[in-house]
Amino acid sequence: MIKKLKNSLLFRTILVLLCFVCGGFMFYGGFKVLRYLDNYYPGTVSYDETYDYESLFLKYVERTSVYVKYREAGYQSDPGSIYSTSDLSSILNGSAQGNLKPNGSVYETTQEDFEYYNRLLNKECENFFYYVKNTVTGATYYSPQFVNLLHLENASDSEKNNAIEEYLSGISSFRSYFHLNTRNARYITNVNKSGFSDVMTIDNIDWIINFLTGTVSMAEASHIGLTVDIGSDNDNDYVLYAFYNQDYSSKGAEFTTIRNKFNALRNAYDSSKLYTPFCLLICMLCLLFLTITIGHTNGKEGITLNGFDHIYTEIFLFVFAAAAFLVLVGISFLFNTFYFTETILLMLLYSIYFLMGIIFYISLVRRIKAHIFWKESLTCRLFLHIRTRSKQSSFAIKKTLNGFFSNTHASARVLIVLSIFALVQAAAYLLLHDYPVLYVIVVATNYLSLAFYFFKVFADFNRITIETKKIAGGNYSADIDTVDMHEPTKSLADDINNISKGLSAAVEEKLKSERLKTELITNVSHDIKTPLTSIINYVDLLQKENLNGDTAKGYLKILTEKSWRLKTLIEDLVEASKASSGTISLQLQKLNIIELTKQALGEFEDRFVSNDLDPIFYSEFENLSILADGRSTYRIIENIFSNVYKYALHGTRVYMDVTKEGGFACILVKNISAGKLNITGDELMERFVRGDLSRNTEGSGLGLSIAKSLATLQNGSFDIILDGDLFKAVVKLPLYQTVS
């Protein structure tokens, strides 16, 4: 059962799908966790503990200070203001129309500046409450939503102030609050939970105090867009209360946005921490089982690899890393815009990433199991190449040194010359360095002497090379003149001259031996033919006599066959000897090889039929002219057909093709051998070698050898190709070239 699962493709597919699903949950959950941690600390449990909330709270306290200063300057809200009749976003992007001046912006009129802050504090954000009292004049400014919160619709102004101040006496119990007294510059707040030190700092509080008391400059006020003159000759002090009550109204503008963002990310963070470990466990188990089964296939032993697994390891890793990087770049673009469409794109990117990852992992496991992770790497190839080259270089250096010191006489002369050169250089430097002109002359002369020595050696080597090429080309009488040579080239030239003389003598001896063998064969054959002719004549006379008895007739028949076979053998032997020695006289002329081949085929057709052979001739040419000797060419074709007749398997076809290859006409004969061909084609063309090793069949073993010699004499070639029992004879003879 385990082995069956191990080799099951369906089982591996299920494991991959499980990995995909669980990995998707982990990927999605991890994305949420990262987005949460990118914005908040892990220990943050409420949106009012975040830096965004604290920064916004401080901004609203600053806006309250600006609004109060406008009120102190006598500005009152105009119900017909554009900020009362238009959407705030349309005003900010410049598309709103109303009581703004033509061609102007909202910051060019102080009334519209006031309306802007009035809109933000008293209409857009009902969750933020403020109460400011000028302790010098007694004037108070507070959020209009206090009336509904404390049910003060019918109360007088003094009753409202008293009720609000009584309510604010317990501000230290509020969730988020800020209380400031500008007289003593003291303040209390609990809006400092995020851990950031740049929100409720002394610098920011001092700015609010200085702004309310009229001591802040216009440059310091420009960062919040205030353009009204806030300078004052009177010293005023204020008590400022501010708090945020999320339960009062759902109309919280920017505070609501921060709260919704935090709650969404926090809920996603908490939920992902629950299911991610479970999905991780399933993924690890699936990968474990997948690792065990990777590479195994039914009916095959070992690890099965594909072409992808043989890509160089470095390229394999680089491509995966590059693709992963591109996917991560795509994810980073979606990091801060997490909507429905982005979620779809995120899952699409995960699918691509998972597909690449699982392919990479499967291939990686197969490589490791098959032990090719290192072998199929460029680093390994480079290491092996360097090691091989190092060995070769080391061997070459060792060989060079051994070769240099093998001839002690020559190497000693070279070392002496180099030593004299070094000594002269050293002496010139030590004795003549104060005489530049004389020093240059001595050093130049020393270099010229060394150069002349090596030029002379190089020239001698060139002469040796030229004469050696002549010897290699067959001119064994070439001799190297050593009269003006010196060591080490003189010894080398003498040795080559001795080799040349030896080769010349050996070649002469071989040619003499070949001539003697040819003459011996010719003479012996001639001597044998004389008595053989007499034997044949007397056998012929005996046949004309009416001998009685079947036994005598049988003997006479055997004598006739054997004597004629002996005569044929002697003639073949003489012809083979003449062909190999080149003593045959050839008359090269224009021949139609197609007609010549068909003529030979016609003469052998009856013999082929008697052995149940089916000859098939093919040529795309009707006339193909060659430059050859007619008798010798016919003998080549005749010997090949004779070989087919003797040794081809009965009941088979014999294919004969005449084609053109380059500047040659090619005759190709193919047949199936009746016996086993356990020798090579070159061995078959040697003298007296026959395909029938038992030598029970007719033949002398000289036919193919004669054919090869005759083809060579006509500037052609003859080859035999053996492929199992398939016998192919290939004859190439030069085409007839018309001289223009």
C-alpha positions in Angstrom: 0.0 0.0 0.0 2.8 2.4 0.9 4.7 1.6 -2.3 1.5 2.1 -4.3 1.0 5.6 -2.7 4.7 6.4 -3.2 4.4 5.9 -7.0 0.9 7.3 -7.3 0.5 10.5 -9.3 -3.0 11.1 -8.0 -1.7 11.0 -4.4 1.0 13.6 -5.2 -1.6 15.8 -6.9 -3.8 15.7 -3.8 -0.8 16.7 -1.7 0.0 19.6 -4.0 -3.6 20.8 -3.9 -3.7 20.7 -0.1 -0.5 22.6 0.0 -2.0 25.2 -2.4 -5.1 25.7 -0.3 -3.4 25.8 3.1 -0.6 27.9 1.7 -3.1 30.4 0.3 -4.7 30.8 3.8 -1.2 31.3 5.3 -0.2 33.7 2.6 -3.4 35.7 3.0 -3.2 35.7 6.7 0.5 36.6 6.7 -0.2 39.5 4.4 -2.7 40.8 7.0 -0.3 40.3 9.8 2.4 42.2 7.9 0.0 45.0 7.1 -1.0 45.3 10.8 2.6 45.2 12.0 3.6 47.8 9.4 1.2 50.2 11.0 1.0 49.3 14.7 2.9 47.6 17.5 1.9 44.0 18.2 0.6 45.0 21.7 -1.7 47.7 20.5 -5.3 46.7 21.3 -7.3 49.9 20.6 -7.2 52.5 17.8 -6.7 55.3 20.4 -3.3 53.8 21.3 -2.0 54.4 17.7 0.3 57.1 16.4 -2.3 58.0 13.7 -4.9 58.7 16.4 -2.6 60.7 18.6 -1.4 62.8 15.6 -5.0 63.5 14.6 -6.0 64.3 18.2 -3.2 66.8 18.4 -4.1 68.3 15.1 -7.7 68.9 16.3 -6.4 70.5 19.5 -4.4 72.9 17.2 -7.4 73.5 15.0 -9.4 74.4 18.2 -6.7 76.9 19.1 -7.0 78.5 15.6 -10.8 78.5 15.8 -10.7 80.2 19.2 -8.4 82.9 17.9 -10.8 83.6 15.0 -13.7 83.9 17.5 -11.6 86.2 19.7 -11.1 88.3 16.6 -14.9 88.6 16.2 -15.6 86.2 13.4 -19.0 84.5 13.3 -20.3 81.7 11.1 -22.1 82.7 8.0 -24.9 80.3 7.1 -24.5 81.1 3.5 -20.8 80.2 3.4 -19.6 77.7 0.9 -18.5 75.6 3.8 -22.0 75.4 5.0 -23.6 74.6 1.6 -21.0 72.4 -0.2 -19.3 69.1 0.3 -15.9 69.5 2.0 -14.1 67.3 -0.5 -15.4 69.3 -3.5 -14.0 72.4 -1.8 -10.6 71.0 -1.3 -10.2 69.7 -4.9 -11.4 73.1 -6.3 -14.6 72.0 -7.9 -17.1 73.8 -5.5 -18.9 76.9 -6.5 -20.5 79.5 -4.1 -19.7 82.8 -2.5 -15.9 82.6 -3.1 -14.4 85.5 -4.8 -13.8 85.0 -8.6 -10.3 83.7 -9.4 -9.5 83.3 -5.7 -8.9 80.5 -3.3 -10.4 79.9 0.1 -7.2 81.2 1.9 -7.4 84.7 0.4 -10.4 85.7 2.6 -10.1 85.4 6.4 -13.8 84.8 6.7 -13.5 81.7 4.6 -10.5 80.6 6.6 -12.7 80.8 9.7 -15.5 78.9 8.0 -13.0 76.2 7.1 -12.1 75.5 10.7 -15.7 76.0 11.9 -16.7 73.3 9.4 -14.1 70.9 10.6 -14.7 71.3 14.3 -18.4 71.8 14.6 -19.9 70.0 11.7 -17.6 67.3 10.2 -16.5 65.7 13.5 -19.2 65.5 16.2 -17.1 63.0 18.2 -14.4 65.5 19.1 -15.4 67.9 22.0 -13.6 71.1 23.0 -14.2 73.8 25.7 -12.0 76.9 25.8 -12.4 79.7 28.4 -10.5 83.0 28.3 -9.7 83.4 32.0 -9.1 87.2 31.6 -12.3 88.1 29.7 -14.5 85.1 30.8 -15.4 84.4 27.1 -16.1 80.7 26.4 -16.1 78.6 23.2 -17.3 75.0 23.1 -18.5 72.3 20.8 -22.2 72.7 19.8 -22.8 69.0 20.4 -22.4 69.7 24.2 -26.0 71.0 24.1 -27.4 67.6 23.0 -24.9 65.6 25.1 -25.9 67.4 28.3 -29.5 68.2 27.3 -29.0 72.0 27.5 -31.4 73.0 24.7 -33.3 75.5 26.9 -30.5 76.6 29.3 -29.0 80.0 29.4 -25.4 80.7 28.5 -24.3 80.8 32.1 -26.1 77.5 32.8 -24.5 75.9 29.8 -21.0 77.0 30.9 -21.6 75.8 34.5 -23.0 72.4 33.3 -20.1 71.9 30.8 -17.5 72.8 33.4 -19.1 70.4 35.9 -19.1 67.7 33.3 -15.4 68.3 32.5 -14.4 68.2 36.1 -14.3 64.4 35.7 -12.3 64.5 32.4 -9.5 62.4 33.9 -11.8 59.4 33.7 -12.5 59.9 29.9 -11.0 57.5 27.4 -9.0 60.2 25.5 -8.6 63.7 26.9 -6.4 66.7 27.0 -6.5 69.6 29.6 -4.3 72.7 29.4 -3.9 75.9 31.5 -1.9 78.5 29.7 -1.2 80.5 32.8 1.1 78.0 34.4 1.7 76.0 31.2 0.5 72.8 32.9 -1.4 70.1 31.1 -2.6 66.6 31.6 -3.5 64.0 28.9 -3.8 60.3 28.4 -3.3 60.5 24.6 0.2 59.2 24.7 -0.1 55.4 24.6 1.4 54.6 21.2 5.0 54.8 22.4 6.0 57.5 19.8 7.7 60.6 21.3 6.9 63.1 18.7 3.1 63.7 19.4 2.3 65.1 22.8 5.7 66.7 23.3 6.7 69.8 25.1 7.4 71.6 21.8 3.9 70.9 20.5 2.2 71.9 23.7 4.3 75.1 23.9 3.2 76.0 20.3 -0.5 75.7 21.4 0.2 77.9 24.5 2.1 80.5 22.6 -0.6 80.6 19.9 -3.5 81.1 22.3 -1.7 83.7 24.3 -0.8 85.7 21.2 3.0 85.2 21.2 3.4 82.8 18.1 4.7 84.3 14.9 3.0 84.0 11.5 5.8 81.7 10.2 5.1 79.3 13.0 1.4 79.4 12.2 1.8 78.8 8.4 2.0 75.0 8.8 -1.8 74.8 9.5 -2.8 77.4 6.8 -3.7 80.3 9.2 -3.6 83.7 7.4 -5.4 85.9 9.9 -3.3 88.4 12.0 -3.2 86.9 15.5 -1.0 89.5 17.1 -2.5 91.0 20.3 -1.5 93.7 22.7 -3.5 92.1 25.5 -2.2 89.3 27.7 -4.8 86.5 27.7 -4.8 83.1 29.4 -7.0 80.2 28.6 -8.2 76.9 30.0 -8.6 74.3 27.2 -10.4 71.0 27.5 -10.6 68.5 24.6 -11.7 64.9 24.5 -12.9 62.3 22.0 -16.2 60.4 22.6 -16.6 57.6 20.0 -20.0 56.6 21.4 -21.7 59.9 20.9 -22.2 59.9 17.2 -21.2 57.9 14.2 -20.2 61.1 12.4 -16.6 61.2 13.2 -14.9 62.1 9.9 -11.2 61.4 10.2 -11.4 59.7 13.6 -13.9 57.2 12.2 -11.6 56.4 9.3 -8.7 55.7 11.7 -10.9 53.6 14.0 -12.3 51.5 11.0 -8.9 51.0 9.6 -7.5 49.8 12.9 -10.4 47.5 13.7 -10.2 45.9 10.2 -6.5 45.2 10.5 -6.7 44.1 14.1 -9.6 41.6 13.4 -7.6 40.3 10.5 -4.5 40.0 12.6 -6.3 38.2 15.4 -8.1 35.7 13.0 -4.9 35.0 11.1 -3.1 34.0 14.3 -5.7 31.4 14.8 -5.8 29.5 11.5 -2.2 30.1 10.3 -0.5 27.6 12.7 -3.1 24.9 11.7 -2.5 25.5 8.0 1.2 25.5 8.5 1.0 22.1 10.2 -1.0 20.7 7.3 1.5 22.2 4.8 4.5 20.7 6.5 2.9 17.3 6.6 1.9 17.5 2.9 5.4 18.6 2.0 6.9 15.8 4.0 4.8 13.1 2.2 5.5 14.9 -1.1 9.2 14.9 -0.5 9.1 11.1 0.1 7.2 10.4 -3.1 8.9 12.9 -5.5 10.9 11.2 -8.3 9.3 7.8 -8.1 7.4 6.4 -11.1 5.5 3.1 -11.6 7.5 0.5 -13.4 10.8 2.4 -13.0 13.6 2.0 -10.5 15.5 5.0 -9.1 14.7 8.6 -9.5 13.0 9.8 -12.7 14.3 13.1 -14.1 13.2 15.4 -16.9 14.9 18.0 -19.0 14.0 20.8 -16.5 16.1 19.0 -13.9 19.2 19.3 -16.0 19.2 23.1 -16.2 22.4 24.4 -14.6 21.7 24.8 -10.8 22.8 28.5 -10.7 20.5 29.4 -13.6 17.7 27.4 -12.0 18.1 29.3 -8.7 18.5 32.7 -10.4 15.4 32.3 -12.5 13.4 31.3 -9.5 14.8 34.2 -7.4 14.1 36.7 -10.2 10.5 35.4 -10.6 9.9 35.5 -6.8 11.3 39.0 -6.7 8.9 40.2 -9.4 6.0 38.6 -7.5 7.0 40.3 -4.3 7.3 43.7 -6.1 3.7 43.1 -7.3 2.6 42.3 -3.7 4.3 45.5 -2.4 2.2 47.6 -4.7 -1.0 46.1 -3.1 0.3 46.5 0.4 -1.4 49.7 1.2 -4.5 49.5 -1.1 -6.2 46.4 0.1 -9.6 46.3 -1.6 -11.6 43.6 -3.4 -9.8 44.0 -6.7 -6.5 44.0 -5.0 -7.4 40.9 -3.1 -8.1 39.1 -6.4 -4.8 40.3 -7.8 -3.1 39.2 -4.6 -4.5 35.7 -4.9 -3.5 35.6 -8.6 0.1 36.6 -7.6 0.1 33.9 -4.9 -1.1 31.3 -7.5 1.8 32.3 -9.7 4.2 32.2 -6.8 3.0 28.8 -5.6 3.3 27.3 -9.1 6.8 28.5 -9.4 7.6 27.4 -5.9 6.2 23.9 -6.2 8.0 23.4 -9.5 11.2 24.6 -8.0 10.8 22.4 -4.9 9.9 19.3 -6.9 12.9 19.8 -9.2 15.2 20.6 -6.2 14.1 17.4 -4.4 14.7 15.3 -7.5 18.1 16.8 -8.0 19.1 16.1 -4.4 17.7 12.5 -4.5 19.5 11.8 -7.8 22.7 13.4 -6.5 23.0 15.9 -9.4 22.5 19.1 -7.5 26.2 19.8 -7.4 27.1 17.8 -10.6 24.6 19.8 -12.8 25.9 23.2 -11.6 28.1 25.7 -13.4 30.3 25.9 -10.3 31.0 22.2 -10.5 31.8 22.4 -14.2 34.1 25.4 -13.6 35.8 23.6 -10.6 36.3 20.4 -12.7 37.6 22.5 -15.6 40.0 24.4 -13.4 41.2 21.2 -11.8 41.7 19.6 -15.2 43.4 22.6 -16.6 45.6 22.7 -13.4 46.6 19.1 -13.9 47.3 19.7 -17.6 49.3 22.9 -16.8 51.2 21.1 -14.1 51.9 18.2 -16.4 52.9 20.5 -19.2 55.3 22.4 -16.9 56.8 19.1 -15.6 57.0 17.8 -19.2 58.7 21.0 -20.3 61.2 20.9 -17.5 61.9 17.2 -18.1 62.3 17.9 -21.8 64.6 20.8 -21.2 66.9 18.9 -19.0 66.7 15.6 -20.9 69.5 16.8 -23.2 72.0 18.0 -20.6 74.5 19.3 -23.2 71.9 21.6 -25.0 70.2 22.7 -21.7 73.6 23.5 -20.2 74.5 25.7 -23.2 71.2 27.6 -22.9 71.7 28.1 -19.1 75.2 29.3 -19.6 74.1 31.9 -22.2 71.3 33.1 -19.8 73.8 33.2 -16.9 76.3 35.3 -18.9 73.5 37.7 -19.9 72.4 38.1 -16.3 75.9 38.6 -15.0 76.6 41.3 -17.7 73.4 43.0 -16.7 74.3 43.0 -13.0 77.8 44.1 -13.6 76.7 47.0 -15.9 74.2 48.2 -13.3 76.8 48.0 -10.4 79.7 49.5 -12.3 78.2 51.8 -14.9 75.0 53.2 -13.3 76.8 56.6 -12.8 77.6 56.7 -16.6 74.2 56.6 -18.4 75.5 56.6 -21.9 78.1 53.8 -21.4 75.5 51.9 -19.3 72.9 52.0 -22.2 75.5 50.9 -24.7 76.6 47.9 -22.7 73.0 46.8 -21.9 71.9 47.3 -25.5 74.9 45.2 -26.7 74.0 42.5 -24.2 70.4 42.4 -25.3 71.4 42.3 -29.0 73.8 39.4 -28.3 71.1 37.4 -26.6 68.7 38.2 -29.3 71.2 37.1 -32.0 71.7 33.8 -30.2 68.0 33.0 -30.0 67.4 34.3 -33.6 70.1 31.9 -34.8 68.6 29.0 -32.9 65.1 29.9 -34.3 66.5 30.2 -37.9 68.1 26.7 -37.5 64.8 25.3 -36.3 63.0 26.8 -39.3 65.5 25.1 -41.6 65.0 21.8 -39.8 61.2 22.2 -40.0 61.3 22.8 -43.8 63.5 19.8 -44.5 61.4 17.6 -42.1 58.2 18.5 -44.0 59.9 17.3 -47.2 60.8 14.0 -45.5 57.2 13.7 -44.2 56.0 14.2 -47.7 57.9 11.2 -49.0 61.2 12.7 -50.1 63.5 10.5 -48.0 66.6 11.7 -49.7 66.2 15.2 -48.2 69.2 16.2 -46.2 69.6 19.0 -43.6 72.8 21.1 -44.0 74.4 21.3 -40.6 77.7 23.0 -41.5 77.0 26.3 -39.8 74.7 25.0 -37.1 75.5 25.0 -33.3 74.0 23.2 -30.4 71.3 22.4 -29.6 70.0 22.4 -33.2 73.0 20.6 -34.7 72.3 17.4 -32.7 68.6 17.5 -33.7 69.5 18.0 -37.4 72.0 15.1 -37.3 69.4 12.8 -35.7 66.8 13.7 -38.4 69.3 13.1 -41.2 70.0 9.7 -39.7 66.2 9.0 -39.5 65.8 10.1 -43.2 68.6 7.8 -44.3 67.1 4.9 -42.3 63.7 5.5 -43.8 65.1 5.8 -47.3 66.9 2.4 -46.9 63.8 0.8 -45.4 61.6 2.0 -48.2 64.0 0.9 -50.8 64.2 -2.5 -49.1 60.5 -2.8 -49.0 60.1 -1.8 -52.7 62.8 -4.3 -53.6 61.0 -7.0 -51.5 57.6 -6.1 -53.2 59.2 -6.3 -56.6 60.8 -9.7 -55.8 57.4 -11.0 -54.5 55.7 -9.8 -57.6 58.3 -11.3 -59.8 58.2 -14.5 -57.8 54.5 -14.8 -58.1 54.6 -13.9 -61.8 57.4 -16.4 -62.5 56.1 -19.1 -60.3 52.6 -18.6 -61.8 54.1 -18.8 -65.3 56.0 -21.9 -64.4 52.8 -23.5 -62.9 50.7 -22.6 -65.9 52.9 -24.5 -68.3 52.4 -28.0 -66.7 48.8 -27.0 -65.8 48.1 -26.3 -69.5 49.5 -29.7 -70.3 47.3 -31.3 -67.6 44.2 -29.5 -69.0 45.0 -30.6 -72.5 45.6 -34.2 -71.5 42.4 -34.2 -69.5 40.6 -32.9 -72.6 42.1 -35.7 -74.7 41.0 -38.3 -72.1 37.4 -36.9 -72.3 37.5 -37.6 -76.0 38.4 -41.2 -75.4 35.5 -43.5 -74.7 36.5 -44.6 -71.3 34.4 -47.4 -69.8 33.3 -47.3 -66.2 31.5 -44.6 -64.3 34.3 -44.4 -61.8 36.8 -43.4 -64.4 34.4 -40.8 -65.8 33.8 -39.4 -62.3 37.6 -39.1 -61.7 38.0 -37.4 -65.1 35.2 -34.9 -64.2 36.9 -34.0 -60.9 40.2 -33.5 -62.7 38.6 -31.2 -65.2 36.9 -29.0 -62.4 40.0 -28.8 -60.2 42.4 -28.0 -63.1 40.2 -25.2 -64.3 39.8 -23.9 -60.8 43.5 -24.0 -60.3 44.0 -22.0 -63.5 41.5 -19.4 -62.4 43.3 -19.1 -59.0 46.7 -18.6 -60.7 45.3 -15.9 -63.0 43.6 -14.1 -60.0 46.9 -14.3 -58.1 48.9 -12.8 -61.0 46.2 -10.1 -61.5 46.2 -9.3 -57.8 49.9 -9.0 -57.7 50.0 -6.7 -60.7 47.1 -4.6 -59.4 48.7 -4.1 -55.9 52.1 -3.2 -57.4 50.6 -0.9 -60.0 52.1 -2.7 -63.0 48.8 -2.9 -64.9 48.5 -0.7 -67.9 45.4 1.5 -67.7 43.7 3.3 -70.6 41.5 6.0 -69.0 38.7 7.1 -71.2 35.1 8.3 -71.0 32.7 5.5 -69.9 29.0 5.3 -69.3 28.9 3.7 -65.9 25.1 3.1 -66.1 25.5 1.0 -69.3 28.5 -0.8 -67.9 26.7 -1.8 -64.7 23.6 -2.9 -66.6 25.8 -5.0 -68.9 27.4 -6.8 -65.9 24.0 -7.3 -64.3 22.7 -8.9 -67.5 25.6 -11.4 -67.5 24.9 -12.3 -63.9 21.1 -12.3 -64.0 20.9 -16.1 -64.7 23.3 -16.9 -61.9 21.3 -14.6 -59.5 18.1 -16.3 -60.5 19.6 -19.8 -60.0 20.3 -18.8 -56.3 16.8 -17.3 -56.0 18.2 -13.7 -55.7 16.1 -10.8 -56.9 18.4 -8.0 -58.3 16.9 -4.4 -58.2 18.7 -1.7 -60.1 18.0 2.0 -59.6 19.5 5.2 -60.8 18.1 8.6 -61.5 20.5 9.1 -64.3 20.3 7.6 -67.8 23.8 8.6 -68.7 26.6 9.1 -66.1 30.1 9.4 -67.6 33.3 8.6 -65.7 37.0 8.7 -66.5 38.2 5.1 -66.1 39.6 2.0 -67.7 36.8 -0.1 -69.2 38.3 -3.5 -68.6 39.4 -2.7 -65.0 36.1 -1.1 -64.1 34.1 -4.0 -65.5 36.4 -6.3 -63.4 35.5 -4.4 -60.3 31.7 -4.7 -60.9 32.2 -8.3 -61.9 34.0 -9.2 -58.7 31.3 -7.5 -56.5 28.5 -9.4 -58.4 30.5 -12.6 -58.1 30.8 -12.1 -54.4 27.0 -11.5 -54.1 26.3 -14.6 -56.1 28.5 -16.7 -53.9 27.7 -15.4 -50.4 24.2 -13.7 -50.5 21.3 -15.3 -48.6 19.0 -17.2 -51.0 15.5 -15.8 -51.4 16.6 -12.2 -50.7 16.8 -9.0 -52.8 20.0 -7.4 -54.0 19.9 -3.6 -54.4 22.2 -1.9 -56.9 22.2 1.9 -57.0 24.2 4.3 -59.1 24.3 7.9 -57.8 26.5 10.9 -57.9 28.4 12.3 -54.9 30.4 15.4 -55.4 32.9 14.7 -58.2 32.4 10.9 -58.1 30.0 8.3 -59.5 29.0 6.0 -56.7 28.0 2.3 -57.2 26.3 0.9 -54.1 25.5 -2.8 -53.9 23.6 -4.1 -50.8 22.7 -7.7 -50.0 22.1 -10.0 -47.0 24.9 -12.4 -46.2 24.1 -16.1 -45.9 26.7 -16.6 -43.2 27.6 -14.7 -40.1 29.9 -11.7 -40.7 32.1 -11.6 -37.6 35.0 -9.8 -39.3 35.4 -6.2 -40.4 35.1 -4.7 -43.9 38.9 -4.0 -44.1 39.7 -7.6 -43.2 37.4 -8.9 -46.0 39.4 -6.9 -48.5 42.7 -8.5 -47.5 44.2 -11.1 -49.8 42.9 -14.7 -49.4 40.3 -13.7 -46.8 36.8 -15.0 -47.4 33.5 -14.5 -45.7 33.1 -18.3 -45.6 35.6 -19.1 -42.8 35.2 -22.8 -43.5 36.4 -22.1 -47.1 34.0 -24.7 -48.4 32.5 -22.4 -51.0 34.0 -21.5 -54.4 36.4 -18.6 -54.5 40.0 -17.6 -53.9 39.5 -14.6 -51.5 41.3 -12.3 -54.0 38.3 -10.7 -55.8 37.6 -7.9 -53.4 41.3 -7.2 -52.9 41.7 -6.9 -56.7 38.6 -4.6 -56.9 40.0 -2.3 -54.3 43.4 -2.1 -56.0 41.9 -1.5 -59.4 39.6 1.3 -58.0 42.6 3.0 -56.3 44.7 2.9 -59.5 41.8 4.8 -61.2 41.8 7.6 -58.5 38.7 6.1 -56.9 37.9 4.1 -53.8 36.3 0.9 -52.8 34.9 0.3 -49.3 32.9 -2.4 -47.6 30.4 -1.5 -44.8 29.0 -4.3 -42.6 25.9 -3.7 -40.5 25.0 -7.0 -38.9 24.3 -9.3 -41.8 23.9 -6.4 -44.2 26.8 -6.3 -46.7 27.3 -3.0 -48.6 30.0 -2.5 -51.3 30.6 1.1 -52.2 32.7 2.0 -55.3 33.5 5.6 -56.1 35.1 6.5 -59.5 35.8 10.1 -60.7 33.4 11.7 -63.1 34.4 12.7 -66.6 35.1 16.4 -66.7 34.6 18.2 -70.0 37.4 20.6 -70.7 36.1 24.0 -71.9 
